[in-house]
Structures are given as structure tokens and as C-alpha cells.
Amino acid sequence: MQKVERKEHRESGPRRLIWLAAALVLLAGSVAAALLLDRKPPEVPEREDHSGLLISREADELVSVTVQRRGEEAWTMVRGEDGTLAPEDGSEWTAGGEQGRLLQEAMTLLAYQEVLTEDPEAYRNDAGAFGLDEPLVTVTARYTDGTEATVRVGNDTGLEEGWYYMTADGDDRLFAVSSGIVDGLNVEYALLRPVPRPEIYAALLDRITVTDRDGKTIAEWKLQGKITDRDAASRWVVSAPFTCPADEEAIKNLKKNAENLRLGVYTADADKAQLEEYGLAQPERTLEFHMAAGSTGTVSETGVYDVQEHGEKTVTIYAGKARDELADYVRFGDEVFTVSHFILSAFTEPNPMNSAARYPVLTPLASVESLAVEENGETVEYVIREKETAGEGDGEKREVLLNGREISWSAFEAAYDRLLTVTYSGTLPAGAEWKEPYKKYTFRTLSGGTHTVTLSDWDGIHDAVTVDGSTLFYLIKGGMTGLPVAGQ
């Protein structure tokens, strides 16, 4: 009888490693001695290749595949004329992606790494030790000539990394197969079903709304303007549960998270019973992603820029209960899926205050048409315009007029850049009261928008800052940096 190597005791792994380490030490000593003697590289014998093909069929010979994973019910996929696999029960979908391809390849070109024994008595009387009494997976393929092939995969052999025991009906041999083959055979039924992708485009988003199970809006972000405005990135606001200009970088990340939302595994159709089971009859959260009509573009593999037009659209995702620590159940359309909790939590566990802008001045200089500053009954106005000589040479293309008279562009630009870096000193406490505004900034943009910033004395040391009608933060007095005055 041919002896089959297998793991029988816990200590077998460590003991094997000890012997292996000792052998490696002896080998290293021998190699070092050889190098010192003749400086020639040692010859390492190549491992013999005992691999082969257990099944070798043409792809179009496959008729169907039946898979039974350990502890689960068996299911069957039938191969169509177009080469795709479809459920035998008549469900109207076909297996897509890598998993379907790997399953077909595994049962038409099934390779093994080693024949461990040709004697069935060496393993059949102790099938449990090899994981073959309850196989990890049993797969049966049927072919156009009427024949069948059934293979059963057991436990990890422990002989080589990623090798598993395998037997084939009608064959007495015990094989070792690679983890790659096992991954192709041991596929979850749900993973074969194609998953739709929510078509959310960051460039087209102009509103994101989150409501709770009672329909109350707990977080909302809106674009004040059009997605095509040159200053659109800085015109987002937090519109619920309070109103405040939004931080440009925070909105950029939020929109990117929305675009990256991916559904996980199909779980069930969204019928009444399933919605109750997965906490979706009355969802914990409802997420709405509204997109304006517009175009998006991608570069193809050939380098061609492909433009696609999109109409106005709202994508809605309903979030239910958690499956576990890693995934939540969601409803999208008429189906229930799992979604990564980490990705979804950006919307289901929102913190709007973290996305509130911490800068009173948000309008980039490139978007400003004019800026008026009112204080002590006087108004100074800075008007920016293109130079009439624009395009001649490499000089500055813009100029600024202070109350109708030109001043140094570089001085104004430097002062405006400093104004953009002013940061709030803190958040006003609940119930805070402040006096009437004593200073007001009015920004008019090239896209036709208007933004206002007013300063009002709060406690004698700090000013309450109101931006576009929203007052949440305070700034130390004198915190707003100055702009050039007449004569500069």
C-alpha cells in the first residue's frame, strides 16, 4: 500500500517546520563551504513536475454544472449557446464576470498538481482525515456526449501551500489540486449573479439627502448654482440639519464616496417578506443622490475620449439592518444586496458639522467679479476685469480697480490670498447672541452668484461671523486680514 502524507496531529506542522529548518541550516552550511572552495554557484535540483490534466474538454462540450458546497443545497447552471451559464430553474439572469468563467474552465480543463496515491485503500477507509467524508465542494459536469464527471474536494493537504485533496468518481487515485482550481469550483451561487451598479457621477451631483426611518431629513448637501458654474466646487452648502457653506474638500470627498458606492452580493428579491427580514420594510436610512443633466467623459483603452450625455436623475438606496460588522443590507430597485458598511457609513452615519466650511471666505479669486466692503457707513469696491491688452506677451491678464481707480494687481492678489486662509476661531455656543453687523463683505461672482460675510460683535473679543445668512462660528476681532486701500 502506498502511504499518503496527511495532517493527523496538531504538532505535525511545527515538527515538520523544525526538521525543515534543520535541513535548511545543513544545506546553507554545505553551500557556504562550496562557495569558499571553488567560488562556483551550487546546483539546486529542480523539483519534479507531476502535474497533469484530469479533464480535457472543449468549452462548447459543457452542458451543465452542478455544485454542492459543504453544508449547502446543490444548484445547477446550464451553459447556453452564447457560452454563458444560466440557472437551471429558469431565473432570468446569466452568470457574468470572472467566477462564471473560472467555473467553466475548471470543469473543461481540470489540472492536478500531484497524484498522491493510486491505492484507494490508502484514503477511503479514513475519508474524514482528508475532508472527503463531507467534501468542501462536490461538482458534477455533464457533456454533450452524454458523459458526466464528478470531483470532490477535501481539506488542505498541508504538503504544499494551497494544495487540497481531490478525488474523481470512477478514478481510484487521490489528487492534490491548487487553491486556484478550488476557488473556481467552490463558488457561491450568489456570486455568479450579476450585480447592477448605481450610476452615480460625482461631476453631475447637485444634491445629496439622507432621511431617517420616520422620513426626517437628518443630513443634506446642496449645490447653490449649476454644475457648469466655474465656481461650482465652492458653492455647496450644508442645508440640513442647519444651513452653512460647505467645505470644498469635504464635498469633493463626499461626492467621490457616492460615485464609488458598489453593491455587494445579491441577497433576495425585494418582496414583502424579504423586506421585513432585512430591515427594509421601514428603512433605517434613505439615501437620495440627485444629478443634474450633463455629460461625462472617459478615455478608452485606445486613447479616445468618449463623451456620454446623461439626463436629470435621482438614484435612491434604502439601507436596512446590518448583516455583520462588515456589511449592511440595502434595497436597490427591486432587489436586496449587501454593501460594505465602511463605504455606506459615510451616508448612513453622517456628521454634517464635519463638512461645514471653516473659512469665512470661500470664493476663489478666479471666480470673483467684484468685492464690496462696507464699514462705518463707507463702501469701497474692488472690480476685477480683463485687461484690454490681454493676450499680448506673458504679462498679467487681469487688473483691479478700487472705486474706479486702478491699483496694483499683485498687491490685491496677495491680500486676497491671505483672506482665503482666514480660519474661524471656534463654534458659537447654543443660545449665543450678538450685536448688529458692523462690517460686510459682498462677493459677486462671474457666474452671477452673490456671497456675503458680515461681522458682528459677540463678546467684545470675538465677532460672530454670518456667511450667506448662516451664523455658526466666531472669529477673533481683527482676524479678517486687510485689503489694499487707496494709494497702495
C-alpha positions in Angstrom: 0.0 0.0 0.0 1.2 3.4 -0.9 1.4 5.7 2.1 -0.4 9.1 1.8 1.0 12.1 3.6 -1.6 14.0 5.6 -2.0 16.1 8.7 -3.1 13.9 11.6 -1.9 15.9 14.7 -1.6 19.5 15.7 2.1 19.1 16.2 2.8 17.7 12.8 3.0 21.2 11.2 5.5 22.6 13.7 7.5 19.4 13.8 7.8 19.4 10.1 9.0 23.0 10.2 11.7 22.1 12.8 13.0 19.4 10.5 12.8 21.7 7.6 14.7 24.4 9.4 17.4 21.9 10.4 17.7 20.7 6.8 18.0 24.3 5.6 20.8 25.0 8.1 22.8 22.0 6.8 22.1 23.0 3.3 23.3 26.5 4.0 26.5 25.2 5.5 27.2 23.0 2.5 26.5 25.8 0.1 28.8 28.2 2.0 31.6 25.6 2.0 31.2 25.0 -1.7 31.4 28.7 -2.4 34.6 29.1 -0.3 36.3 26.2 -2.0 35.7 26.8 -5.7 33.5 30.0 -5.9 31.1 28.2 -8.1 27.3 28.6 -7.5 25.7 25.5 -6.0 23.5 23.4 -8.2 19.9 23.1 -6.8 18.0 20.2 -8.1 14.7 21.1 -9.8 11.6 19.7 -8.3 10.0 17.1 -10.5 6.7 18.2 -12.1 4.0 15.5 -11.6 1.1 17.7 -12.7 -1.4 16.7 -15.4 -4.9 17.1 -16.8 -7.7 15.1 -15.2 -10.4 16.6 -17.6 -9.6 17.9 -21.0 -12.7 19.1 -23.0 -13.6 21.8 -25.4 -15.6 24.7 -23.9 -18.6 24.0 -26.1 -18.8 20.4 -24.9 -20.0 21.5 -21.5 -23.8 21.2 -21.0 -24.3 21.9 -17.3 -22.5 22.2 -13.9 -24.0 21.2 -10.5 -22.3 22.5 -7.4 -22.8 21.4 -3.8 -20.8 23.3 -1.2 -20.3 21.9 2.2 -23.4 22.4 4.3 -25.4 23.9 1.5 -28.0 22.8 -1.1 -26.9 21.9 -4.6 -27.6 24.1 -7.5 -27.2 23.7 -11.3 -26.1 26.1 -14.0 -26.8 25.3 -17.7 -24.5 26.5 -20.5 -26.2 28.4 -23.3 -25.2 28.7 -26.9 -23.5 32.1 -26.2 -21.2 30.4 -23.7 -22.8 31.9 -20.6 -24.2 30.0 -17.6 -27.8 30.4 -16.6 -29.7 28.9 -13.6 -31.4 25.6 -14.4 -34.6 26.9 -12.6 -35.3 29.4 -15.3 -34.3 32.6 -13.5 -33.8 35.3 -16.0 -30.1 36.1 -15.5 -26.8 34.7 -16.7 -23.6 34.3 -14.8 -21.2 37.1 -15.5 -17.7 38.1 -14.6 -14.7 36.0 -13.6 -16.5 33.5 -11.4 -18.6 32.1 -14.2 -15.6 31.8 -16.5 -13.5 30.0 -13.8 -16.2 27.5 -13.1 -16.5 26.5 -16.7 -12.7 26.3 -17.2 -12.3 24.2 -14.1 -14.7 21.5 -15.4 -13.3 21.5 -19.0 -9.6 21.8 -18.3 -9.1 20.4 -14.8 -5.5 20.2 -13.8 -4.0 18.5 -10.8 -0.6 19.1 -9.1 0.2 15.6 -7.9 -1.1 12.1 -7.8 -0.7 11.3 -4.0 -1.6 7.7 -4.3 -3.2 5.2 -6.8 -4.4 2.9 -4.0 -7.9 3.7 -2.8 -7.5 1.8 0.4 -4.9 4.4 1.5 -7.6 7.1 2.0 -11.1 5.7 1.6 -11.1 3.9 5.0 -10.2 7.2 6.7 -12.0 9.7 4.4 -12.7 12.1 7.3 -9.0 12.8 7.8 -8.9 14.1 4.2 -12.1 16.0 4.4 -13.7 13.7 1.9 -16.5 12.3 4.0 -18.1 15.8 3.8 -16.3 17.4 0.9 -15.6 21.1 0.8 -17.3 21.1 -2.6 -18.7 18.4 -5.0 -19.0 19.4 -8.6 -20.6 17.4 -11.4 -20.2 18.4 -15.1 -22.3 17.0 -17.9 -21.1 17.0 -21.5 -22.6 16.9 -25.0 -21.6 13.2 -25.5 -23.8 12.2 -22.5 -21.0 11.6 -20.1 -20.5 13.1 -16.6 -17.5 13.9 -14.4 -17.8 14.4 -10.7 -15.0 15.6 -8.5 -14.9 16.0 -4.7 -12.5 18.5 -3.0 -11.5 17.9 0.6 -9.2 19.6 3.1 -5.9 21.4 2.7 -3.2 18.8 2.3 -0.5 20.7 4.3 2.0 19.3 1.9 2.4 22.4 -0.2 0.9 25.8 0.2 -2.6 25.9 -1.2 -2.9 22.3 -2.1 -6.1 20.4 -1.5 -7.1 16.7 -1.6 -9.4 15.8 -4.5 -11.0 12.6 -5.9 -12.9 11.9 -9.1 -15.7 9.4 -9.4 -14.6 6.3 -11.3 -10.9 7.0 -10.6 -9.1 5.3 -7.7 -6.4 8.0 -7.4 -6.1 10.7 -4.8 -5.0 14.0 -6.2 -3.6 17.3 -4.9 -5.1 20.4 -6.6 -4.1 24.0 -6.4 -6.1 26.7 -4.5 -6.8 28.4 -7.8 -8.7 25.3 -9.1 -10.5 25.1 -5.8 -11.6 28.8 -5.9 -13.0 28.1 -9.4 -15.0 25.1 -8.2 -16.1 26.3 -4.7 -18.1 29.3 -5.8 -21.0 30.8 -4.0 -24.2 30.8 -6.1 -24.9 34.4 -5.2 -21.5 35.5 -6.6 -22.5 34.2 -10.0 -25.4 36.6 -10.2 -24.5 39.9 -11.9 -24.9 42.9 -9.6 -26.2 46.2 -11.0 -24.1 49.4 -10.4 -25.8 52.5 -9.1 -24.9 55.1 -11.8 -23.8 58.0 -9.6 -21.5 60.5 -11.2 -19.6 62.9 -9.0 -19.4 65.6 -11.7 -23.2 65.7 -12.1 -24.2 65.6 -8.4 -26.0 68.7 -7.1 -27.8 67.3 -4.1 -27.3 64.5 -1.5 -30.1 63.8 1.0 -30.3 61.4 3.9 -33.6 60.7 5.8 -34.3 58.5 8.8 -36.9 55.8 9.2 -39.5 58.5 10.0 -38.8 60.4 6.8 -37.0 63.2 8.7 -34.0 64.8 6.8 -31.0 64.3 9.1 -28.4 65.5 6.6 -28.4 67.3 3.2 -25.9 69.0 1.0 -26.9 71.1 -2.0 -25.2 73.0 -4.8 -26.2 76.6 -4.9 -26.0 77.1 -8.7 -25.3 75.0 -11.7 -22.8 72.1 -12.1 -21.3 74.0 -15.0 -20.5 77.2 -13.0 -16.8 77.8 -12.8 -17.1 78.3 -9.0 -19.4 75.3 -8.5 -17.0 73.5 -6.2 -17.1 76.3 -3.7 -20.9 76.8 -3.9 -22.1 73.8 -2.0 -24.0 74.3 1.3 -25.0 72.1 4.2 -28.8 72.5 4.1 -29.8 70.2 6.9 -29.9 69.9 9.9 -28.5 73.5 9.7 -27.6 75.9 6.9 -24.0 76.7 6.3 -21.5 76.9 3.4 -19.8 73.5 2.9 -16.1 72.8 2.8 -14.9 72.3 -0.7 -12.6 69.4 0.1 -15.3 67.7 2.3 -17.8 67.9 -0.6 -15.3 66.6 -3.0 -14.7 63.5 -0.8 -18.4 63.0 -0.2 -19.2 63.1 -4.0 -16.3 60.7 -4.6 -17.7 58.3 -1.9 -21.1 58.5 -3.7 -19.6 57.7 -7.0 -17.7 54.7 -5.5 -20.8 53.1 -4.0 -20.8 49.5 -5.1 -23.4 46.8 -4.3 -22.0 43.6 -2.9 -23.8 40.3 -3.2 -27.4 39.7 -4.3 -29.4 38.5 -1.4 -33.1 38.4 -2.3 -35.9 39.9 -4.4 -37.5 42.8 -2.6 -40.8 41.2 -1.7 -42.7 42.0 1.5 -41.3 39.1 3.5 -37.7 39.7 2.5 -38.0 43.4 3.2 -39.2 42.6 6.7 -36.4 40.1 7.2 -33.6 42.5 6.2 -35.0 45.6 8.0 -36.1 47.3 4.8 -39.9 47.4 5.2 -39.2 50.7 7.0 -35.5 51.5 6.1 -33.2 52.9 8.7 -31.9 55.4 6.1 -33.0 56.5 2.7 -30.2 58.0 0.5 -31.0 60.2 -2.5 -28.4 61.2 -4.9 -29.7 63.8 -7.3 -27.8 64.5 -10.5 -28.3 67.4 -13.0 -28.4 66.7 -16.7 -24.9 66.8 -18.2 -22.1 64.9 -19.8 -19.3 62.7 -18.5 -16.2 61.5 -20.3 -13.8 58.6 -20.1 -10.7 57.7 -22.0 -10.9 54.3 -23.8 -8.1 51.8 -24.0 -7.4 53.2 -27.5 -6.9 56.7 -26.1 -10.2 58.0 -27.5 -12.1 60.4 -25.2 -15.7 59.1 -25.0 -18.4 61.6 -24.0 -21.7 60.4 -22.7 -24.8 62.5 -22.2 -27.0 62.0 -19.1 -30.4 63.3 -18.3 -31.5 64.6 -14.8 -31.7 61.6 -12.5 -32.1 60.6 -8.8 -30.6 57.4 -7.5 -32.2 56.1 -4.3 -30.7 53.5 -2.0 -32.5 52.2 1.1 -30.4 51.0 4.0 -31.6 48.3 6.3 -30.1 46.4 9.2 -26.5 45.2 9.4 -25.6 41.8 8.2 -22.5 41.8 10.4 -19.7 44.2 11.3 -18.6 44.4 7.7 -21.7 44.7 5.6 -25.3 46.1 5.7 -28.4 45.1 3.7 -29.7 47.6 1.2 -32.5 47.8 -1.3 -31.7 49.0 -4.8 -34.5 48.8 -7.3 -36.5 45.6 -6.7 -33.6 43.6 -5.1 -31.8 43.3 -1.8 -28.0 43.4 -1.7 -25.2 43.6 0.8 -22.9 46.7 0.8 -19.7 47.4 2.7 -20.5 49.1 6.0 -17.4 51.2 5.7 -18.4 52.7 2.4 -22.1 53.1 3.3 -21.4 54.7 6.7 -20.3 57.9 5.1 -24.0 58.5 4.4 -25.9 56.4 6.9 -23.9 57.8 9.8 -23.5 61.4 8.6 -21.8 64.2 10.5 -22.8 67.4 8.7 -20.8 69.6 11.0 -17.6 68.0 9.8 -18.4 69.1 6.3 -19.1 72.7 7.3 -16.6 75.2 5.9 -14.2 76.6 8.5 -13.3 79.6 6.3 -15.5 82.7 6.0 -14.2 83.5 2.5 -14.8 80.6 0.1 -14.9 82.3 -3.4 -11.6 81.7 -5.3 -10.2 84.8 -6.9 -10.5 83.4 -10.4 -14.3 83.4 -9.9 -14.6 86.9 -8.4 -16.1 89.8 -10.5 -16.2 92.4 -7.7 -15.9 92.7 -3.9 -17.5 95.5 -1.9 -16.6 96.1 1.7 -19.0 98.2 3.9 -17.9 99.7 7.3 -18.7 102.8 9.2 -21.1 104.0 6.6 -18.5 103.8 3.8 -18.1 101.4 0.9 -15.1 100.5 -1.0 -15.4 98.4 -4.1 -12.9 96.3 -6.0 -13.8 95.5 -9.6 -11.8 92.9 -11.4 -11.7 92.9 -15.2 -9.7 91.6 -18.1 -7.0 93.9 -19.4 -7.7 95.4 -22.8 -4.2 94.3 -23.8 -4.8 90.8 -22.7 -3.1 88.3 -25.0 -0.1 90.4 -25.7 3.1 88.9 -24.2 3.2 87.0 -21.0 2.1 89.8 -18.6 -0.8 89.7 -16.2 -4.1 89.4 -18.0 -6.3 91.0 -15.3 -6.5 94.3 -13.5 -8.3 95.6 -10.4 -10.0 98.9 -9.9 -10.5 100.4 -6.4 -13.5 102.7 -6.5 -12.8 103.2 -10.2 -9.0 103.7 -10.0 -6.5 101.0 -10.9 -4.3 99.6 -8.1 -1.6 97.1 -8.0 -2.9 93.7 -9.1 -0.1 91.8 -7.4 -0.8 93.6 -4.1 -4.5 92.8 -4.3 -3.9 89.2 -5.3 -1.6 88.7 -2.3 -4.1 90.3 0.0 -7.0 88.2 -1.3 -4.9 85.0 -1.0 -4.4 85.9 2.7 -8.1 86.5 3.1 -8.8 82.9 1.8 -6.7 81.5 4.6 -8.6 83.1 7.5 -10.0 80.4 9.7 -12.7 80.6 12.3 -11.6 80.7 16.0 -14.4 78.4 17.1 -18.1 77.4 17.1 -20.7 79.7 18.8 -22.4 78.1 21.8 -26.1 77.4 21.8 -28.1 80.5 22.7 -25.3 82.9 21.8 -26.4 86.5 21.0 -24.5 89.1 19.1 -25.0 92.8 18.1 -25.8 94.3 14.7 -23.3 93.8 11.9 -20.6 96.5 11.7 -18.8 95.2 8.6 -20.0 93.5 5.5 -18.2 91.9 2.5 -20.2 91.3 -0.7 -18.6 88.9 -3.3 -20.1 88.9 -6.8 -19.0 86.1 -9.0 -18.6 85.7 -12.7 -21.3 83.1 -12.8 -23.8 85.6 -11.3 -23.7 84.4 -7.7 -23.5 86.6 -4.6 -21.9 85.7 -1.3 -21.9 87.9 1.9 -19.8 87.8 5.0 -20.8 90.0 8.0 -19.0 90.6 11.3 -21.0 91.3 14.5 -19.6 91.9 17.9 -20.2 88.9 20.2 -18.3 89.2 23.4 -16.0 92.2 22.9 -13.1 90.0 22.0 -14.7 87.9 19.2 -17.0 88.5 16.3 -19.9 86.4 15.3 -19.5 85.6 11.5 -22.5 85.3 9.3 -21.9 83.8 5.9 -24.7 83.9 3.4 -27.2 84.2 6.3 -25.8 81.4 8.4 -24.2 82.2 11.8 -22.4 79.2 13.4 -18.8 80.3 14.1 -16.9 83.2 15.7 -13.6 84.9 14.8 -11.2 86.8 16.9 -11.5 90.6 16.3 -9.2 91.7 13.6 -9.0 88.2 12.3 -10.1 89.2 8.8 -6.9 90.3 7.0 -6.9 93.7 5.2 -7.2 94.6 1.6 -5.2 97.3 -0.3 -6.5 100.9 0.2 -6.2 103.9 -2.0 -2.6 104.9 -2.7 -1.3 101.3 -2.5 
